[in-house]
Amino acid sequence: MRALCWTVLAAVALLSHAVATAEEISGDYLETRTCDVYTGPCFANGQVGLTGRDALLAWSIDRGSFNGVDLAGRQVVMAIRASDTLGFGGGMVVRPDPIRSVVLVDQDASPAQRDALVAFAKSRAGQLAGEVTRVESVAIDMTLDHIDMVAKLTAGKVAHIETRKLGKGDCVCTNEMIFYPPLTDVDSYEPAYTVEAGYQGRGLGSRWQAPRTRSSFLATFNVKTEELAAR
């Protein structure tokens, strides 16, 4: 009986430790691509393999920590350049490898926060992070209105996004749908019209502008991890 009690107590202690080390991080997410994500098959078939090789992924963290570092109030942006259309999962096979990326980190972040932000962005992007060729600290300003679908992002003079809500006048085929889902795991995502967007930085071998397209997503994220579990 005593042995059983000790076993139960040990199990409770282990469970308590697991709960104590659990981390949760949440906030807003913004994404734009160089192809229409809200479109009909006719447009998508004309773009796949030709466009959509570039993307901007941005996270604005409301609360939480990653790898034991508090990141509340910080932002991080990842610019991606692939060799083929990103995120295509239809009948046509595309191979976006190799992929290169640049991580833009909130300039107000401490050295520990900078490292944690880079690790967080890489963990959320997964294989899409590819080879990180450059990490740069810049002033990041990011705001999202999930009701009116208005988002604005400026990351120094390197990257920018501005969106608005999609309207009836933005439909061409009348059978538009979300043809490409977001590139990362997010919650409550909705497509938006990209008023303007672009990447003008170094490290990817290309610079681009992609205004007036149906190419953005506004979303939220809520990630639960275990402290240092993935490291």
C-alpha positions as CSV (number, residue, x, y, z in Angstrom):
1,M,0.0,0.0,0.0
2,R,2.8,2.3,0.9
3,A,4.5,1.6,-2.4
4,L,1.3,2.4,-4.3
5,C,1.1,5.7,-2.5
6,W,4.6,6.6,-3.4
7,T,3.9,5.7,-7.0
8,V,0.9,7.9,-7.1
9,L,2.7,10.8,-5.5
10,A,5.6,10.5,-8.0
11,A,3.1,10.5,-10.9
12,V,1.4,13.6,-9.5
13,A,4.8,15.4,-9.1
14,L,5.8,14.6,-12.7
15,L,2.4,15.9,-13.9
16,S,2.8,19.1,-11.9
17,H,6.2,19.6,-13.3
18,A,4.9,19.2,-16.8
19,V,2.2,21.7,-16.2
20,A,4.6,24.1,-14.6
21,T,6.9,24.0,-17.7
22,A,4.1,24.3,-20.2
23,E,4.3,27.5,-22.3
24,E,1.6,29.2,-24.3
25,I,2.1,32.0,-26.8
26,S,-0.6,33.9,-28.7
27,G,-1.2,36.9,-30.8
28,D,-2.0,38.1,-34.4
29,Y,-0.7,36.7,-37.7
30,L,-0.4,38.4,-41.1
31,E,0.7,36.7,-44.3
32,T,1.0,37.8,-47.9
33,R,2.1,36.0,-51.0
34,T,3.0,36.9,-54.6
35,C,0.0,35.0,-56.0
36,D,-3.7,35.1,-55.3
37,V,-4.7,33.0,-52.4
38,Y,-8.4,33.8,-52.7
39,T,-9.2,32.9,-56.3
40,G,-10.8,30.5,-58.8
41,P,-9.2,27.5,-60.4
42,C,-8.8,29.3,-63.7
43,F,-6.6,32.0,-62.2
44,A,-4.8,29.6,-59.9
45,N,-3.9,27.3,-62.8
46,G,-2.4,30.2,-64.7
47,Q,-0.2,31.2,-61.7
48,V,1.0,27.9,-60.3
49,G,4.7,27.3,-61.1
50,L,5.1,30.9,-62.3
51,T,4.3,33.1,-59.3
52,G,3.8,32.7,-55.5
53,R,7.5,32.0,-54.8
54,D,7.7,34.8,-52.3
55,A,5.9,35.4,-49.0
56,L,6.0,37.5,-45.9
57,L,4.9,35.9,-42.6
58,A,4.5,38.2,-39.6
59,W,3.6,37.5,-35.9
60,S,2.7,40.1,-33.3
61,I,2.8,38.4,-29.9
62,D,0.2,39.6,-27.4
63,R,1.3,37.4,-24.5
64,G,3.4,34.3,-23.7
65,S,7.0,33.1,-23.8
66,F,9.1,30.8,-26.0
67,N,12.1,28.8,-24.9
68,G,11.6,30.4,-21.4
69,V,11.8,34.0,-22.7
70,D,8.9,36.4,-22.3
71,L,7.9,37.8,-25.8
72,A,4.8,39.7,-25.0
73,G,4.6,42.9,-27.1
74,R,7.3,41.8,-29.6
75,Q,7.0,41.2,-33.3
76,V,8.9,39.1,-35.9
77,V,8.7,38.9,-39.6
78,M,10.0,36.2,-42.0
79,A,10.5,36.8,-45.7
80,I,10.6,33.7,-47.8
81,R,12.0,33.1,-51.3
82,A,11.4,29.6,-52.9
83,S,12.3,28.1,-56.3
84,D,8.6,27.3,-57.0
85,T,5.1,28.2,-55.9
86,L,4.7,27.9,-52.1
87,G,2.0,25.9,-50.5
88,F,0.5,24.3,-53.5
89,G,-1.2,21.0,-52.7
90,G,-3.3,20.2,-55.8
91,G,-2.9,17.8,-58.7
92,M,0.1,19.6,-60.1
93,V,3.4,18.8,-58.3
94,V,5.6,21.7,-57.4
95,R,8.9,21.5,-55.5
96,P,9.7,24.8,-53.8
97,D,13.1,23.7,-52.6
98,P,15.6,25.2,-52.1
99,I,14.1,27.9,-49.9
100,R,15.8,30.8,-48.4
101,S,14.5,33.1,-45.7
102,V,15.4,36.3,-43.8
103,V,14.1,37.0,-40.3
104,L,13.3,40.6,-39.3
105,V,13.3,41.0,-35.5
106,D,11.8,43.8,-33.4
107,Q,14.6,46.2,-32.8
108,D,13.4,46.8,-29.2
109,A,14.0,43.1,-28.3
110,S,16.7,42.2,-25.9
111,P,19.4,39.8,-27.1
112,A,17.6,36.9,-25.4
113,Q,14.3,38.0,-27.0
114,R,16.0,38.3,-30.4
115,D,17.2,34.7,-30.2
116,A,13.8,33.5,-29.0
117,L,12.0,35.4,-31.7
118,V,14.2,33.8,-34.4
119,A,13.6,30.4,-32.9
120,F,9.9,31.0,-32.7
121,A,9.6,32.1,-36.3
122,K,11.7,29.1,-37.5
123,S,9.6,26.7,-35.5
124,R,6.3,28.1,-36.9
125,A,7.5,28.2,-40.5
126,G,9.0,24.7,-40.2
127,Q,10.5,23.5,-43.5
128,L,9.4,26.8,-45.2
129,A,12.2,28.6,-43.2
130,G,14.7,26.7,-45.4
131,E,18.1,28.3,-45.1
132,V,18.0,31.5,-43.0
133,T,20.5,33.7,-44.8
134,R,20.1,36.9,-42.7
135,V,18.7,38.1,-39.3
136,E,18.1,41.9,-39.1
137,S,16.8,44.1,-36.3
138,V,14.4,46.7,-37.5
139,A,11.5,48.9,-36.2
140,I,8.3,46.8,-36.7
141,D,4.8,48.3,-36.5
142,M,2.0,45.9,-37.1
143,T,-1.8,46.4,-36.6
144,L,-4.7,44.1,-37.5
145,D,-8.4,44.8,-37.5
146,H,-10.1,41.4,-37.8
147,I,-13.6,43.0,-38.4
148,D,-12.8,45.3,-41.2
149,M,-9.8,43.1,-42.4
150,V,-7.5,46.1,-42.4
151,A,-3.9,45.3,-41.6
152,K,-0.8,47.4,-41.8
153,L,2.8,46.2,-41.4
154,T,6.0,48.1,-41.7
155,A,9.3,46.5,-41.0
156,G,11.9,49.3,-41.3
157,K,12.4,50.0,-45.0
158,V,12.6,46.3,-45.7
159,A,9.1,44.9,-45.8
160,H,5.5,46.3,-45.8
161,I,1.9,45.0,-46.1
162,E,-1.4,46.9,-46.3
163,T,-4.7,45.1,-46.7
164,R,-8.5,45.8,-46.8
165,K,-11.6,43.7,-46.8
166,L,-12.5,41.8,-50.0
167,G,-15.5,43.1,-51.8
168,K,-17.8,41.9,-54.6
169,G,-15.8,43.9,-57.1
170,D,-12.8,41.8,-56.3
171,C,-14.4,38.6,-57.6
172,V,-13.7,37.9,-61.3
173,C,-14.6,34.2,-61.8
174,T,-17.6,34.3,-59.3
175,N,-16.4,30.9,-58.0
176,E,-13.5,32.3,-55.9
177,M,-12.5,30.3,-52.8
178,I,-9.4,30.0,-50.5
179,F,-7.3,28.1,-53.0
180,Y,-4.1,28.3,-50.9
181,P,-4.4,28.0,-47.1
182,P,-2.0,29.9,-44.9
183,L,1.6,28.7,-44.9
184,T,1.6,28.1,-41.1
185,D,-0.7,26.7,-38.5
186,V,-3.0,29.5,-37.4
187,D,-6.5,30.1,-36.1
188,S,-9.5,32.0,-37.5
189,Y,-7.9,32.9,-40.8
190,E,-9.6,35.0,-43.4
191,P,-8.4,36.2,-46.8
192,A,-7.9,39.9,-47.5
193,Y,-7.2,42.2,-50.5
194,T,-3.6,43.3,-50.6
195,V,-3.5,47.1,-51.3
196,E,0.3,47.0,-51.3
197,A,3.1,44.7,-50.2
198,G,6.7,44.2,-50.9
199,Y,10.2,43.1,-49.8
200,Q,13.1,45.4,-50.5
201,G,15.8,43.8,-48.3
202,R,18.9,41.8,-48.8
203,G,19.6,38.1,-48.3
204,L,17.1,36.5,-50.7
205,G,18.5,37.4,-54.1
206,S,15.3,39.2,-55.1
207,R,13.1,42.1,-54.3
208,W,9.5,42.4,-55.1
209,Q,6.3,44.4,-55.0
210,A,2.8,42.8,-55.2
211,P,0.1,45.4,-54.9
212,R,-3.6,45.0,-55.8
213,T,-4.0,41.3,-55.4
214,R,-6.1,38.9,-53.4
215,S,-3.1,37.5,-51.6
216,S,-3.2,38.1,-47.9
217,F,-4.4,36.4,-44.7
218,L,-5.3,37.9,-41.3
219,A,-5.4,35.3,-38.5
220,T,-4.6,34.6,-34.9
221,F,-2.3,32.0,-33.3
222,N,-2.3,30.3,-30.0
223,V,0.6,27.8,-29.6
224,K,1.2,25.6,-26.6
225,T,4.7,24.1,-26.2
226,E,6.8,22.7,-23.4
227,E,9.7,24.7,-22.3
228,L,12.8,23.8,-24.3
229,A,11.1,20.7,-25.5
230,A,11.8,21.3,-29.1
231,R,15.4,22.4,-28.6
